[in-house]
Amino acid sequence: MREVGVDAFAADLVDGAFVIDVRESDEYTAGHVPGALSTPLSALGAVLGELPGGRPVYVICASGNRSAWAAEHLAALGVDAVSVAGGTASWAGTGRPLVRGRAAHAT
């Protein structure tokens, strides 16, 4: 399973990285990385066909635990998945913006 820090993730996000947030919908609504699509762990299997091929899929959660599990699971299924170390907490801790509001889903 690959993992990147928030600085590398931020640079890739500027370049149009595809990112899914595997937290629950209420966590996502409270504040998420701009452009992240809500995909709770319980729905991960349902979106496999919707994930882009040929490019990395960045996976983020609150602290990096759920995203590491999800990225490992996705990688085992052939997805080029990358977990964001430290998750949304680390992102916000560096002063980067969070978007609040309704969930945008990956499906």
Backbone bond lengths (Angstrom), bond angles and torsions (degrees), N, CA, C in turn:
res aa  C-N    CA-C-N  psi(-1)  N-CA   C-N-CA  omega(-1)  CA-C   N-CA-C  phi
1 M - - - 1.453 - - 1.527 107.96 -
2 R 1.322 114.66 131.33 1.465 119.41 178.22 1.519 109.42 -90.24
3 E 1.316 114.57 150.89 1.461 120.55 179.58 1.528 107.93 -143.51
4 V 1.343 115.73 142.18 1.464 120.83 176.10 1.521 109.23 -129.29
5 G 1.306 116.14 155.19 1.450 121.58 174.80 1.521 110.64 -80.58
6 V 1.327 115.85 169.83 1.459 119.38 -175.74 1.525 112.85 -67.05
7 D 1.316 119.08 -28.90 1.469 119.74 178.75 1.530 110.87 -66.40
8 A 1.331 116.92 -46.32 1.465 120.27 177.64 1.522 110.22 -65.78
9 F 1.325 117.06 -39.58 1.455 121.01 178.28 1.526 110.58 -62.36
10 A 1.335 117.17 -43.49 1.461 121.26 -179.96 1.528 110.65 -59.88
11 A 1.315 116.86 -41.72 1.463 120.53 178.41 1.525 110.66 -64.27
12 D 1.320 117.00 -41.79 1.463 120.35 179.16 1.528 111.03 -69.37
13 L 1.317 116.99 -33.35 1.467 120.87 178.86 1.528 110.52 -64.72
14 V 1.321 117.17 -39.54 1.465 121.67 176.64 1.532 109.89 -60.54
15 D 1.319 115.91 -33.01 1.467 121.32 -179.85 1.530 113.16 -85.44
16 G 1.350 117.21 8.33 1.464 120.48 175.17 1.506 115.83 94.77
17 A 1.328 118.15 24.69 1.461 121.15 179.49 1.528 111.45 -56.44
18 F 1.329 115.95 146.60 1.462 123.01 175.59 1.518 107.02 -92.19
19 V 1.338 117.05 125.09 1.463 119.85 -175.74 1.522 111.20 -133.76
20 I 1.331 114.64 135.31 1.462 120.26 173.53 1.525 108.41 -115.37
21 D 1.315 115.38 143.96 1.465 123.57 178.87 1.520 106.98 -108.52
22 V 1.329 116.68 115.43 1.459 120.81 -173.58 1.533 113.69 -93.08
23 R 1.324 116.81 13.60 1.464 119.53 175.29 1.521 109.79 -76.36
24 E 1.312 115.90 169.01 1.463 120.88 176.35 1.530 109.48 -68.52
25 S 1.329 116.37 158.27 1.469 121.62 -174.93 1.521 113.05 -57.01
26 D 1.332 118.33 -38.43 1.468 119.90 -179.60 1.530 111.14 -67.39
27 E 1.316 117.67 -35.13 1.467 121.12 176.72 1.529 109.74 -66.66
28 Y 1.320 115.33 -44.74 1.466 121.55 179.71 1.529 110.21 -59.76
29 T 1.332 116.58 -47.51 1.465 121.80 -178.29 1.527 111.60 -61.64
30 A 1.335 116.74 -33.39 1.472 121.24 -179.44 1.522 112.52 -68.44
31 G 1.322 117.78 -22.46 1.460 121.14 177.61 1.512 111.82 161.22
32 H 1.337 116.52 122.05 1.454 121.21 -178.50 1.526 110.84 -138.82
33 V 1.307 115.00 164.32 1.455 122.35 177.76 1.533 108.54 -65.66
34 P 1.324 117.61 135.65 1.463 119.68 178.49 1.529 111.50 -54.37
35 G 1.316 115.70 131.92 1.463 121.33 177.71 1.513 115.28 87.18
36 A 1.334 117.78 -8.96 1.464 120.34 179.93 1.520 110.38 -72.32
37 L 1.327 115.57 138.65 1.453 121.21 177.97 1.530 109.31 -98.81
38 S 1.310 116.73 135.73 1.457 121.86 -179.13 1.520 110.61 -74.07
39 T 1.333 114.95 121.33 1.461 122.13 178.68 1.522 108.25 -144.08
40 P 1.330 117.94 79.79 1.472 119.19 -179.58 1.525 111.33 -53.98
41 L 1.324 115.89 150.03 1.458 120.13 -179.87 1.520 112.40 -49.83
42 S 1.317 116.39 -39.04 1.465 120.20 -178.02 1.530 112.34 -64.64
43 A 1.327 117.88 -18.55 1.467 121.75 -179.02 1.528 112.43 -106.70
44 L 1.309 117.17 3.84 1.464 120.60 -173.93 1.527 112.63 -57.37
45 G 1.313 117.63 -43.67 1.454 120.67 -179.69 1.515 113.16 -62.80
46 A 1.327 116.38 -30.60 1.465 121.16 -177.47 1.521 112.88 -72.78
47 V 1.325 118.30 -18.54 1.468 120.20 -176.14 1.523 113.67 -105.17
48 L 1.316 117.46 2.99 1.469 119.47 -176.88 1.518 112.68 -52.42
49 G 1.312 117.52 -42.42 1.455 120.93 -179.50 1.510 113.91 -71.34
50 E 1.326 117.39 -13.98 1.462 122.13 -178.57 1.528 112.59 -94.08
51 L 1.323 117.21 -11.68 1.461 120.18 -177.87 1.524 109.43 -76.04
52 P 1.334 117.01 141.86 1.462 119.78 -177.41 1.527 111.75 -68.99
53 G 1.291 116.23 142.49 1.458 120.98 173.97 1.515 109.66 -95.91
54 G 1.293 116.20 155.26 1.454 120.31 175.36 1.513 115.27 78.03
55 R 1.319 116.95 9.18 1.470 119.90 176.17 1.526 108.25 -151.98
56 P 1.313 117.32 157.05 1.464 119.94 -178.72 1.526 112.37 -66.52
57 V 1.313 114.34 147.10 1.457 122.64 171.74 1.533 105.74 -112.33
58 Y 1.316 115.53 112.23 1.462 120.28 178.82 1.521 108.24 -83.52
59 V 1.335 115.52 136.98 1.455 121.75 -177.44 1.523 107.61 -121.00
60 I 1.350 115.32 126.99 1.459 120.10 -178.37 1.530 109.25 -130.07
61 C 1.327 115.70 151.35 1.466 121.85 175.61 1.527 106.82 -140.78
62 A 1.295 117.78 -150.51 1.463 120.86 -179.26 1.527 111.97 -77.63
63 S 1.347 116.34 -47.30 1.462 119.69 -173.23 1.520 114.98 -128.25
64 G 1.311 117.62 -9.81 1.456 121.27 -179.30 1.514 114.16 112.53
65 N 1.325 118.41 -10.81 1.465 120.50 -179.02 1.521 112.25 -74.06
66 R 1.319 117.32 -53.40 1.464 120.42 179.75 1.523 111.46 -65.61
67 S 1.331 116.26 -37.48 1.472 118.37 -179.51 1.520 110.97 -68.04
68 A 1.322 118.17 -35.20 1.466 120.55 177.43 1.523 109.94 -63.78
69 W 1.330 116.67 -44.79 1.463 120.33 178.23 1.522 110.20 -61.88
70 A 1.335 116.85 -47.33 1.465 121.08 -178.20 1.525 111.31 -63.48
71 A 1.318 117.72 -42.54 1.463 121.19 179.92 1.524 110.52 -64.30
72 E 1.317 117.02 -40.18 1.465 120.58 177.53 1.532 110.40 -63.90
73 H 1.309 116.40 -43.51 1.459 122.06 178.62 1.542 110.52 -62.51
74 L 1.323 116.43 -47.03 1.463 120.78 179.53 1.525 111.34 -63.87
75 A 1.320 116.97 -41.66 1.467 120.94 179.18 1.524 110.69 -60.68
76 A 1.336 116.69 -38.89 1.465 120.61 178.30 1.528 111.48 -63.97
77 L 1.332 116.13 -23.07 1.465 121.48 178.94 1.533 112.52 -95.21
78 G 1.342 116.34 6.05 1.455 120.70 176.15 1.512 115.96 95.09
79 V 1.327 117.83 5.69 1.464 121.50 178.76 1.530 108.76 -85.86
80 D 1.307 117.54 137.99 1.463 122.30 175.89 1.534 107.41 -79.17
81 A 1.327 115.73 79.67 1.464 122.32 -173.63 1.521 111.27 -99.45
82 V 1.343 114.92 141.01 1.454 122.16 -178.90 1.529 108.12 -132.36
83 S 1.325 117.14 123.50 1.460 121.54 177.91 1.532 109.73 -84.94
84 V 1.325 115.89 141.33 1.462 121.12 177.28 1.534 107.90 -93.25
85 A 1.323 116.30 110.97 1.466 122.03 -177.82 1.525 110.59 -63.08
86 G 1.305 115.52 134.29 1.460 120.30 177.76 1.511 113.99 84.33
87 G 1.323 117.16 -15.75 1.455 122.65 173.69 1.522 115.36 60.23
88 T 1.317 113.64 -157.04 1.460 121.63 -177.24 1.524 111.34 -63.78
89 A 1.329 116.99 -32.48 1.467 120.25 178.26 1.528 110.55 -61.72
90 S 1.316 116.81 -43.35 1.459 120.80 178.85 1.527 110.45 -67.92
91 W 1.327 116.65 -41.30 1.463 121.73 177.16 1.528 110.09 -55.99
92 A 1.320 116.36 -52.51 1.470 121.11 -178.80 1.522 111.02 -66.89
93 G 1.323 116.76 -34.35 1.461 121.19 -179.78 1.512 113.75 -64.52
94 T 1.324 117.25 -20.44 1.462 120.66 177.54 1.526 111.38 -91.18
95 G 1.347 116.16 3.59 1.463 120.24 178.60 1.515 114.26 86.26
96 R 1.320 116.81 7.20 1.460 119.35 179.00 1.529 109.87 -75.52
97 P 1.332 117.40 155.00 1.466 120.62 -173.54 1.527 113.48 -74.31
98 L 1.319 113.81 150.35 1.458 122.25 171.24 1.518 107.99 -117.54
99 V 1.302 115.81 146.21 1.456 122.19 175.36 1.515 106.93 -102.20
100 R 1.313 116.93 133.77 1.453 121.06 178.03 1.522 108.75 -110.75
101 G 1.314 115.92 146.06 1.454 119.11 176.13 1.494 113.02 132.72
102 R 1.315 113.08 -171.35 1.456 122.65 -172.98 1.525 112.80 -53.25
103 A 1.299 113.90 151.87 1.458 120.53 -177.51 1.523 111.24 -78.25
104 A 1.324 114.89 135.11 1.460 122.74 167.79 1.516 104.71 -99.61
105 H 1.306 117.90 123.51 1.455 121.68 -173.85 1.525 112.05 -96.66
106 A 1.305 114.58 151.93 1.459 120.34 178.61 1.518 111.72 -75.94
107 T 1.315 118.43 -13.52 1.457 120.01 -179.48 1.502 110.62 -98.09
